[in-house]
């Protein structure tokens, strides 16, 4: 049941980052906004799951796993959105 909560939390984080990205980069077209939401949700869920399973396998503590799972997905989603915007130009 813990993994379900993790995935739901990462979906919410991805949606928030997709919403915030519209304010950061001032894109107003619906296709860009839809792309932001989709990319940020996928990036947040993938990064969150990787952190949840890989950090303990590397020998780090549960506290570090929780911190990495809370912070890194949002950062990775923003970085991925920035890379997509740079590639688009």
MMTF fields as JSON, N, C-alpha, C and O atoms, coordinates in Angstrom:
{
  "mmtfVersion": "1.0.0",
  "mmtfProducer": "UNKNOWN",
  "numBonds": 355,
  "numAtoms": 356,
  "numGroups": 89,
  "numChains": 1,
  "numModels": 1,
  "chainsPerModel": [1],
  "groupsPerChain": [89],
  "chainIdList": ["A"],
  "bondAtomList": [4, 2, 8, 6, 12, 10, 16, 14, 20, 18, 24, 22, 28, 26, 32, 30, 36, 34, 40, 38, 44, 42, 48, 46, 52, 50, 56, 54, 60, 58, 64, 62, 68, 66, 72, 70, 76, 74, 80, 78, 84, 82, 88, 86, 92, 90, 96, 94, 100, 98, 104, 102, 108, 106, 112, 110, 116, 114, 120, 118, 124, 122, 128, 126, 132, 130, 136, 134, 140, 138, 144, 142, 148, 146, 152, 150, 156, 154, 160, 158, 164, 162, 168, 166, 172, 170, 176, 174, 180, 178, 184, 182, 188, 186, 192, 190, 196, 194, 200, 198, 204, 202, 208, 206, 212, 210, 216, 214, 220, 218, 224, 222, 228, 226, 232, 230, 236, 234, 240, 238, 244, 242, 248, 246, 252, 250, 256, 254, 260, 258, 264, 262, 268, 266, 272, 270, 276, 274, 280, 278, 284, 282, 288, 286, 292, 290, 296, 294, 300, 298, 304, 302, 308, 306, 312, 310, 316, 314, 320, 318, 324, 322, 328, 326, 332, 330, 336, 334, 340, 338, 344, 342, 348, 346, 352, 350],
  "bondOrderList": [1, 1, 1, 1, 1, 1, 1, 1, 1, 1, 1, 1, 1, 1, 1, 1, 1, 1, 1, 1, 1, 1, 1, 1, 1, 1, 1, 1, 1, 1, 1, 1, 1, 1, 1, 1, 1, 1, 1, 1, 1, 1, 1, 1, 1, 1, 1, 1, 1, 1, 1, 1, 1, 1, 1, 1, 1, 1, 1, 1, 1, 1, 1, 1, 1, 1, 1, 1, 1, 1, 1, 1, 1, 1, 1, 1, 1, 1, 1, 1, 1, 1, 1, 1, 1, 1, 1, 1],
  "groupList": [{"groupName": "UNK", "atomNameList": ["N", "CA", "C", "O"], "elementList": ["N", "C", "C", "O"], "formalChargeList": [0, 0, 0, 0], "bondAtomList": [1, 0, 2, 1, 3, 2], "bondOrderList": [1, 1, 2], "singleLetterCode": "X", "chemCompType": "L-PEPTIDE LINKING"}],
  "groupTypeList": [0, 0, 0, 0, 0, 0, 0, 0, 0, 0, 0, 0, 0, 0, 0, 0, 0, 0, 0, 0, 0, 0, 0, 0, 0, 0, 0, 0, 0, 0, 0, 0, 0, 0, 0, 0, 0, 0, 0, 0, 0, 0, 0, 0, 0, 0, 0, 0, 0, 0, 0, 0, 0, 0, 0, 0, 0, 0, 0, 0, 0, 0, 0, 0, 0, 0, 0, 0, 0, 0, 0, 0, 0, 0, 0, 0, 0, 0, 0, 0, 0, 0, 0, 0, 0, 0, 0, 0, 0],
  "groupIdList": [1, 2, 3, 4, 5, 6, 7, 8, 9, 10, 11, 12, 13, 14, 15, 16, 17, 18, 19, 20, 21, 22, 23, 24, 25, 26, 27, 28, 29, 30, 31, 32, 33, 34, 35, 36, 37, 38, 39, 40, 41, 42, 43, 44, 45, 46, 47, 48, 49, 50, 51, 52, 53, 54, 55, 56, 57, 58, 59, 60, 61, 62, 63, 64, 65, 66, 67, 68, 69, 70, 71, 72, 73, 74, 75, 76, 77, 78, 79, 80, 81, 82, 83, 84, 85, 86, 87, 88, 89],
  "secStructList": [7, 2, 2, 2, 2, 2, 2, 2, 2, 2, 2, 2, 2, 2, 2, 2, 2, 2, 2, 2, 2, 2, 2, 2, 2, 7, 7, 7, 7, 2, 2, 2, 2, 2, 2, 2, 2, 2, 2, 2, 2, 2, 2, 2, 2, 2, 2, 2, 2, 2, 2, 2, 2, 2, 2, 2, 2, 6, 6, 7, 7, 2, 2, 2, 2, 2, 2, 2, 2, 2, 2, 2, 2, 2, 2, 2, 2, 2, 2, 2, 2, 2, 2, 2, 2, 2, 2, 2, 7],
  "xCoordList": [0.816, 0.0, 0.86, 0.447, 2.065, 2.984, 3.359, 3.492, 3.528, 3.924, 2.809, 3.081, 1.562, 0.428, 0.433, 0.214, 0.683, 0.751, 1.913, 1.804, 3.026, 4.185, 3.865, 4.163, 3.263, 2.927, 1.907, 2.037, 0.905, -0.073, 0.587, 0.267, 1.498, 2.204, 3.06, 3.127, 3.709, 4.55, 3.7, 4.137, 2.505, 1.604, 1.207, 1.173, 0.908, 0.561, 1.748, 1.576, 2.948, 4.149, 4.349, 4.665, 4.171, 4.317, 3.306, 3.646, 2.075, 1.053, 1.386, 1.206, 1.868, 2.259, 3.431, 3.436, 4.409, 5.557, 5.125, 5.614, 4.223, 3.703, 2.982, 3.083, 2.26, 1.551, 2.542, 2.398, 3.536, 4.539, 5.38, 5.801, 5.631, 6.434, 5.783, 6.485, 4.46, 3.78, 4.081, 4.124, 4.289, 4.639, 6.117, 6.477, 6.954, 8.39, 8.715, 9.461, 8.158, 8.529, 7.482, 7.698, 6.397, 5.362, 4.83, 4.579, 4.659, 4.038, 2.532, 2.022, 1.825, 0.379, -0.394, -1.618, 0.287, -0.45, -0.871, -0.116, -2.071, -2.563, -1.7, -1.586, -1.094, -0.267, 0.986, 1.43, 1.557, 2.723, 2.349, 3.098, 1.204, 0.765, 0.485, 0.854, -0.153, -0.44, 0.859, 0.993, 1.809, 3.106, 3.818, 4.427, 3.74, 4.37, 3.814, 4.571, 2.507, 1.886, 2.287, 2.633, 2.244, 2.561, 4.023, 4.325, 4.919, 6.351, 6.7, 7.464, 6.148, 6.503, 5.943, 6.6, 4.757, 4.219, 5.058, 5.39, 5.405, 6.224, 7.597, 8.094, 8.207, 9.532, 9.474, 10.356, 8.452, 8.344, 8.1, 8.713, 7.219, 6.935, 8.166, 8.506, 8.828, 10.011, 11.13, 11.753, 11.387, 12.447, 12.1, 12.967, 10.843, 10.425, 10.571, 11.04, 10.171, 10.299, 11.763, 12.149, 12.574, 14.001, 14.625, 15.389, 14.299, 14.834, 14.359, 15.13, 13.115, 12.539, 13.23, 13.425, 13.599, 14.173, 15.7, 16.332, 16.301, 17.742, 18.537, 19.596, 18.056, 18.817, 19.079, 20.215, 18.08, 18.398, 19.301, 20.101, 19.181, 20.018, 21.484, 22.379, 21.727, 23.096, 23.668, 24.837, 22.851, 23.342, 23.063, 23.544, 22.298, 21.981, 20.808, 20.086, 20.629, 19.612, 18.207, 18.031, 17.219, 15.825, 15.51, 14.676, 16.163, 15.96, 16.414, 15.734, 17.561, 18.042, 17.128, 16.91, 16.59, 15.642, 14.415, 13.938, 13.908, 12.724, 13.014, 12.183, 14.175, 14.537, 14.7, 14.2, 15.395, 15.596, 14.273, 14.074, 13.376, 12.078, 11.209, 10.346, 11.422, 10.616, 11.13, 10.333, 12.432, 13.017, 13.373, 13.086, 13.98, 14.551, 13.529, 13.831, 12.346, 11.417, 11.01, 10.874, 10.817, 10.454, 11.605, 11.39, 12.802, 13.964, 14.186, 14.485, 14.043, 14.236, 13.171, 13.463, 11.943, 10.878, 11.175, 10.994, 11.623, 11.971, 13.15, 13.141, 14.158, 15.318, 14.911, 15.364, 14.07, 13.624, 12.798, 12.949, 11.931, 11.159, 12.075, 11.836, 13.118, 14.062, 14.813, 15.013, 15.227, 15.929, 15.025, 15.478, 13.767, 12.832, 12.665, 12.619, 12.576, 12.425, 13.686, 13.583, 14.855, 16.099, 16.191, 16.626, 15.795, 15.852, 14.847, 15.087, 13.727, 12.697, 13.164, 12.77, 14.012, 14.537, 15.564, 16.145],
  "yCoordList": [-1.193, 0.0, 1.257, 2.316, 1.113, 2.241, 2.741, 3.946, 1.826, 2.204, 2.956, 3.825, 2.632, 3.333, 4.791, 5.689, 5.022, 6.398, 7.153, 8.34, 6.454, 7.077, 7.514, 8.644, 6.626, 6.963, 8.102, 9.008, 8.067, 9.161, 10.48, 11.518, 10.455, 11.683, 12.206, 13.415, 11.315, 11.746, 12.293, 13.204, 11.756, 12.303, 13.731, 14.619, 13.941, 15.289, 16.234, 17.375, 15.771, 16.587, 16.927, 18.069, 15.958, 16.205, 17.21, 18.071, 17.115, 18.087, 19.484, 20.464, 19.58, 20.888, 21.479, 22.673, 20.664, 21.154, 21.56, 22.561, 20.807, 21.196, 22.527, 23.329, 22.765, 24.037, 25.183, 26.269, 24.927, 25.946, 26.269, 27.413, 25.288, 25.51, 26.534, 27.276, 26.591, 27.605, 29.014, 29.943, 29.177, 30.491, 30.817, 31.975, 29.805, 30.028, 30.412, 31.364, 29.675, 29.883, 30.624, 30.855, 30.994, 31.825, 31.275, 32.037, 29.969, 29.375, 29.406, 29.057, 29.816, 29.946, 29.011, 28.93, 28.311, 27.443, 26.162, 25.635, 25.667, 24.46, 23.23, 22.391, 23.106, 21.925, 21.943, 20.892, 23.116, 23.199, 22.883, 22.202, 23.369, 23.098, 21.608, 21.032, 20.99, 19.555, 18.762, 17.808, 19.155, 18.487, 18.641, 17.693, 19.84, 20.071, 19.129, 18.536, 18.991, 18.112, 16.656, 15.961, 16.196, 14.795, 14.49, 13.495, 15.338, 15.108, 15.187, 14.362, 16.17, 16.313, 15.176, 14.753, 14.669, 13.532, 12.286, 11.572, 12.017, 10.839, 10.948, 9.976, 12.129, 12.319, 12.186, 11.576, 12.747, 12.682, 11.248, 10.806, 10.533, 9.153, 8.267, 7.472, 8.395, 7.565, 7.866, 6.946, 9.141, 9.512, 9.102, 8.632, 9.275, 8.88, 7.388, 6.961, 6.594, 5.138, 4.707, 3.825, 5.333, 5.006, 5.334, 4.539, 6.498, 6.87, 5.908, 5.533, 5.513, 4.646, 3.286, 2.719, 2.764, 1.424, 1.411, 0.503, 2.383, 2.344, 2.889, 2.35, 3.94, 4.541, 3.532, 3.452, 2.75, 1.745, 0.625, 0.073, 0.289, -0.762, -0.339, -1.185, 0.968, 1.483, 1.568, 1.912, 1.257, 1.22, 2.466, 2.582, 3.395, 4.603, 4.361, 3.373, 5.257, 5.075, 5.362, 5.902, 4.989, 5.235, 6.732, 7.203, 7.469, 8.924, 9.604, 10.492, 9.184, 9.747, 9.35, 10.133, 8.136, 7.699, 8.599, 9.001, 8.914, 9.768, 11.182, 11.786, 11.713, 13.056, 13.07, 13.975, 12.076, 12.016, 11.848, 12.445, 11.052, 10.829, 12.077, 12.272, 12.917, 14.127, 15.276, 16.078, 15.372, 16.544, 16.298, 17.135, 15.186, 14.96, 14.883, 15.397, 14.282, 14.227, 15.606, 15.784, 16.566, 17.908, 18.543, 19.163, 18.383, 18.929, 18.28, 18.963, 16.966, 16.273, 16.654, 16.773, 16.844, 17.256, 18.635, 18.854, 19.562, 20.895, 20.85, 21.533, 20.054, 19.936, 19.338, 19.801, 18.327, 17.698, 18.669, 18.703, 19.453, 20.457, 21.516, 21.978, 21.903, 22.873, 22.312, 23.016, 21.045, 20.406, 20.336, 20.591, 19.996, 19.918, 21.288, 21.392, 22.336, 23.677, 24.103, 24.745, 23.756, 24.077, 23.314, 23.872, 22.066, 21.265, 21.78, 21.695, 22.31, 22.824, 24.077, 24.329, 24.852, 26.077, 25.676, 26.533],
  "zCoordList": [0.0, 0.0, 0.0, -0.473, 0.543, 0.613, -0.78, -0.993, -1.72, -3.078, -3.793, -4.622, -3.481, -4.093, -3.661, -4.474, -2.37, -1.879, -2.505, -2.81, -2.695, -3.326, -4.747, -5.134, -5.523, -6.912, -6.961, -7.784, -6.099, -6.07, -5.695, -6.276, -4.738, -4.351, -5.496, -5.717, -6.221, -7.338, -8.492, -9.196, -8.69, -9.705, -9.327, -10.178, -8.049, -7.589, -7.75, -8.18, -7.41, -7.582, -9.059, -9.393, -9.931, -11.37, -11.882, -12.694, -11.424, -11.845, -11.343, -12.065, -10.116, -9.588, -10.367, -10.666, -10.693, -11.456, -12.861, -13.385, -13.478, -14.794, -14.741, -15.669, -13.667, -13.492, -13.249, -13.81, -12.417, -12.121, -13.352, -13.525, -14.203, -15.405, -16.319, -17.007, -16.343, -17.142, -16.677, -17.484, -15.387, -14.854, -15.08, -15.294, -15.032, -15.199, -16.633, -16.867, -17.603, -18.996, -19.808, -20.997, -19.239, -19.871, -21.193, -22.127, -21.273, -22.458, -22.284, -21.219, -23.306, -23.196, -24.124, -24.024, -25.016, -25.929, -25.198, -24.381, -25.495, -24.809, -25.033, -24.14, -26.197, -26.452, -25.583, -25.12, -25.356, -24.477, -23.036, -22.336, -22.591, -21.22, -21.035, -20.012, -22.002, -21.924, -21.893, -21.126, -22.723, -22.751, -21.408, -20.914, -20.817, -19.517, -18.463, -17.695, -18.423, -17.434, -17.65, -16.694, -18.884, -19.171, -18.855, -18.195, -19.322, -19.107, -17.628, -17.125, -16.931, -15.52, -14.67, -13.719, -14.98, -14.224, -14.467, -13.521, -15.716, -16.025, -15.363, -14.794, -15.438, -14.835, -13.316, -12.712, -12.704, -11.242, -10.763, -9.792, -11.433, -11.02, -11.226, -10.35, -12.361, -12.628, -11.635, -11.105, -11.383, -10.453, -9.026, -8.288, -8.632, -7.29, -7.059, -6.004, -8.041, -7.9, -7.885, -7.119, -8.736, -8.72, -7.368, -6.821, -6.838, -5.526, -4.448, -3.564, -4.515, -3.476, -3.43, -2.354, -4.603, -4.638, -4.733, -4.193, -5.398, -5.638, -4.455, -4.133, -3.804, -2.698, -1.579, -1.112, -1.12, -0.09, -0.615, 0.14, -1.887, -2.456, -2.51, -2.525, -2.538, -2.541, -1.131, -0.955, -0.124, 1.238, 2.059, 3.186, 1.517, 2.261, 3.203, 3.071, 4.138, 5.175, 4.645, 3.553, 5.448, 5.086, 5.112, 4.339, 5.983, 6.038, 4.751, 4.239, 4.234, 2.971, 1.828, 0.903, 1.884, 0.851, 0.851, -0.21, 2.023, 2.109, 1.626, 0.949, 1.965, 1.501, -0.01, -0.678, -0.557, -2.002, -2.735, -3.793, -2.193, -2.828, -2.763, -3.619, -1.771, -1.641, -2.502, -2.989, -2.698, -3.35, -4.814, -5.67, -5.1, -6.426, -7.564, -8.642, -7.41, -8.54, -9.076, -10.287, -8.192, -8.647, -9.432, -10.473, -8.929, -9.634, -10.98, -11.959, -11.039, -12.316, -13.334, -14.524, -12.878, -13.794, -14.365, -15.563, -13.541, -14.034, -14.998, -16.021, -14.68, -15.567, -16.903, -17.95, -16.884, -18.124, -18.967, -20.188, -18.335, -19.073, -19.678, -20.794, -18.953, -19.47, -20.681, -21.671, -20.601, -21.717, -22.941, -24.057, -22.75, -23.876, -24.523, -25.748, -23.714, -24.266, -25.034, -26.079, -24.528, -25.225, -26.542, -27.549, -26.546, -27.768, -28.794, -29.999, -28.321, -29.218, -29.96, -31.098, -29.287, -29.93, -30.928, -31.594]
}
